[in-house]
Amino acid sequence: GDSFAEFPTYEDFLNSQITSMDLYYLEDEELARQLVELGYRGSGEVLKREEFEARKQLAEASRLSKRSQKKTLASAGKSLDTYPFLKALAEREEANKTGKMTSIIFIRDRNSKGQEISGYIDFAHRLKTEDFEPYFLGRKRLLPKLSDLSFYNWETQKSTSNATPNYQVIADNASGLLFKNKRDRKIVNVDPKASRPGDNSTRVPIDSGGQYVQVVIYDHITRRKT
């Protein structure tokens, strides 16, 4: 393992390099630290402050990746009561991470240029490929991208559709867009006029509290075990 996680600060790291003998001779912890930093004394490898910070960042990055392997939820510990949409995502995060559910999120809103866009997002896939903590902290807004299941810019009329590891897009259908779940092969019909979205699927309109023009979540429970 990386020993850098053990040292909260550079000073702690320098202290770890000072032997009791050093302190006995120098009788001054600050001086002993400076000597270690200058490379005169110490029991281990000498690092400059910048190097220490850089290695500390690496240790943090590896801690984050271990955390994601442990499947810690990005929404854990976040206060989301005033954000109904984020709260709805948080309620679905674990099931989408474990594959019990594959939710499709429909969002209609304006992009940074003020253009109206809409699209369907494969929530489970985005969770795997993106850090959702900034969304749950309110630092970023979740919006459809060109790489999502489907994307449409109403002003430029640019549209894209992409298969994901969970869904195939059936776009040439008379009833509009259909998404076919790759695991259980069930169809999710996102047409708002359809009486129901399909087997094991539920359509849940979300009141985003004015944060988005429109949000609808289609929850699909996957029956087949991976």
URBEL-V595145 format. One record per backbone hydrogen bond with DSSP energy under -1.0 kcal/mol. NH is the residue of the N-H (numbers start at 1). CO is the residue of the C=O. If there is no record, write none. Layout:
NH:CO
NH:CO
This chain:
6:3
7:4
13:9
14:10
15:11
16:12
17:14
18:15
23:19
24:20
25:21
26:22
27:23
32:28
33:29
34:30
35:31
36:32
37:33
38:34
40:35
43:17
52:48
53:49
54:50
55:51
56:52
57:53
58:54
59:55
60:56
61:57
62:58
63:59
64:60
65:61
66:62
67:63
68:64
69:65
70:66
71:68
72:67
76:73
78:75
83:80
87:83
88:84
89:85
90:86
91:87
96:92
97:93
98:94
100:95
101:95
102:220
104:218
105:121
106:216
107:119
108:214
109:117
111:115
114:111
117:109
118:152
119:107
120:150
121:105
123:103
123:121
126:122
127:123
128:124
129:125
130:126
136:132
137:133
138:135
139:134
140:134
148:145
150:120
151:160
152:118
153:158
154:116
157:153
160:151
162:149
164:167
168:180
170:178
176:173
178:170
179:188
180:168
181:186
182:166
185:181
188:179
189:197
190:177
194:191
201:198
202:219
204:217
206:215
211:208
214:108
216:106
217:204
218:104
219:202
221:200
222:100
